Amino acid sequence: MALKDSYHRLKEPVIGDDAKAWVVHLACSKPKDLGYAAEV
């Protein structure tokens, strides 16, 4: 629900499906996969 860019302005939502997929992928990745030593 937090990633939903709801229509509340005069312009169209700007968060695309590819950007939403990237955020979900980033959130589900392990820190070591991203080059970090450990979880923060």
Secondary structure by P-SEA (a helix, b strand, c coil): ccccccccccccccccaaaaaaaaaaaacccccccccccc
